[in-house]
Amino acid sequence: MPNHTHYYKILETAPPTPLPETLPTTALDAKDGFIHLSTAQQTPITANLFFGNFDKLWILKLRVKDLDGEVRFPEDLPGCPHVHDSKVGLGKGNVDSVIVVERARGDDWREVAELKALED
């Protein structure tokens, strides 16, 4: 896997402002026991696959160097890093910024300019 400086976390609802030390764990992350993330290239695809019922999303831009735990890339999902055994989780210590993205109903998330412009 190439070196990345940022990974992204897609949220269905706005995170608290200001960001707390640790954000609440999403239901999927709690169920699976790790934090689901995406690379810049994968984020629009993930949004399209799993957030098709939403017209507004909040994207956490995360500093890879500030994530704790073990980052693993599943062989079948190379653009989807998983963070295992994080003690800190996600929060103000590793979130670089929050990006709000919107689309018109029925539009493809892969065509949203803000998602296409994400940087690794």
Backbone torsions as a table, in degrees:
resi	resn	phi	psi	omega
1	MET	NA	135.0	178.1
2	PRO	-65.7	160.5	177.4
3	ASN	-72.6	133.1	178.2
4	HIS	-118.9	145.1	173.6
5	THR	-98.9	-19.3	-179.6
6	HIS	-136.7	144.3	166.5
7	TYR	-122.0	168.9	-174.8
8	TYR	-131.6	142.2	177.1
9	LYS	-119.6	125.6	-179.8
10	ILE	-92.8	129.6	176.8
11	LEU	-119.5	144.6	178.9
12	GLU	-83.1	-20.9	-178.3
13	THR	-131.0	159.4	-178.5
14	ALA	-66.4	135.6	174.1
15	PRO	-72.9	160.5	178.0
16	PRO	-62.0	149.8	175.7
17	THR	-123.0	126.2	-5.1
18	PRO	-69.8	162.5	179.5
19	LEU	-64.2	136.2	176.1
20	PRO	-78.4	173.0	175.0
21	GLU	-55.1	-43.7	179.8
22	THR	-136.3	124.7	176.2
23	LEU	-75.7	154.6	174.0
24	PRO	-60.3	145.7	178.0
25	THR	-72.8	138.6	176.3
26	THR	-70.7	158.1	-179.4
27	ALA	-59.7	-41.8	-179.6
28	LEU	-65.2	-43.7	179.2
29	ASP	-63.4	-41.0	178.7
30	ALA	-63.8	-43.1	-179.3
31	LYS	-64.5	-43.2	-175.5
32	ASP	-85.3	-17.7	177.4
33	GLY	81.1	18.2	175.4
34	PHE	-155.2	167.6	-179.3
35	ILE	-94.0	121.1	177.2
36	HIS	-82.2	125.5	177.1
37	LEU	-130.8	173.6	175.8
38	SER	-137.5	151.9	169.9
39	THR	-76.5	169.6	179.1
40	ALA	-56.9	-45.7	-178.0
41	GLN	-66.1	-34.4	-176.5
42	GLN	-81.0	-25.9	-172.4
43	THR	-55.1	-48.1	178.8
44	PRO	-63.1	-33.2	179.3
45	ILE	-69.0	-45.6	177.7
46	THR	-60.6	-43.5	178.3
47	ALA	-58.8	-42.9	-179.0
48	ASN	-66.3	-41.3	-176.8
49	LEU	-73.0	-41.4	-169.4
50	PHE	-115.0	-8.3	-178.3
51	PHE	-127.5	33.2	-177.9
52	GLY	-66.4	-19.7	-179.5
53	ASN	-87.9	1.4	-176.9
54	PHE	-111.5	144.9	176.9
55	ASP	-109.9	-2.6	177.3
56	LYS	-143.5	133.2	179.1
57	LEU	-136.0	157.1	175.3
58	TRP	-114.7	125.8	-177.2
59	ILE	-111.7	120.0	175.1
60	LEU	-86.3	122.2	174.6
61	LYS	-91.4	113.4	-171.5
62	LEU	-106.5	137.6	174.6
63	ARG	-80.5	115.7	-178.4
64	VAL	-56.3	-41.9	-176.3
65	LYS	-62.8	-20.6	-177.2
66	ASP	-100.7	4.9	176.4
67	LEU	-84.4	136.8	174.2
68	ASP	-102.4	170.0	-176.4
69	GLY	91.2	179.7	-178.6
70	GLU	-99.2	125.3	177.9
71	VAL	-90.7	124.5	178.2
72	ARG	-124.4	142.2	175.5
73	PHE	-110.1	110.6	177.5
74	PRO	-60.9	141.3	-178.7
75	GLU	-58.3	-36.6	-177.3
76	ASP	-83.9	-8.3	179.4
77	LEU	-136.7	69.0	-172.7
78	PRO	-64.4	-18.0	179.3
79	GLY	-96.9	10.2	-174.9
80	CYS	-123.1	81.9	178.7
81	PRO	-64.7	142.4	175.6
82	HIS	-116.5	133.3	177.3
83	VAL	-102.8	114.8	179.8
84	HIS	-102.1	146.8	173.1
85	ASP	59.9	36.1	176.4
86	SER	-74.7	131.9	175.6
87	LYS	-90.4	-29.1	-175.1
88	VAL	-93.8	-34.3	-174.8
89	GLY	75.0	-152.4	-180.0
90	LEU	-108.6	141.2	-179.7
91	GLY	177.1	-163.2	-172.0
92	LYS	-62.8	-19.8	179.8
93	GLY	-77.1	-15.2	-179.7
94	ASN	-134.7	-0.5	177.1
95	VAL	-91.4	118.7	178.3
96	ASP	-76.1	-43.6	179.9
97	SER	-163.5	164.8	175.0
98	VAL	-114.2	123.5	-178.2
99	ILE	-109.5	123.3	178.3
100	VAL	-96.3	126.4	179.5
101	VAL	-123.1	142.4	178.5
102	GLU	-133.9	155.9	176.4
103	ARG	-144.4	158.9	174.0
104	ALA	-74.8	145.1	-179.9
105	ARG	-51.8	130.2	178.4
106	GLY	90.8	-14.6	177.5
107	ASP	-71.1	157.3	180.0
108	ASP	-87.5	128.3	178.7
109	TRP	-59.3	-27.3	-178.6
110	ARG	-68.4	-12.3	-179.9
111	GLU	-103.4	0.9	-179.9
112	VAL	-75.8	123.2	-172.6
113	ALA	-55.6	-43.0	-177.7
114	GLU	-63.9	-33.0	178.2
115	LEU	-76.4	-38.1	179.2
116	LYS	-67.9	-22.4	-176.9
117	ALA	-91.8	1.3	-179.7
118	LEU	-61.5	146.5	-178.0
119	GLU	-117.1	140.6	174.2
120	ASP	-76.3	NA	NA
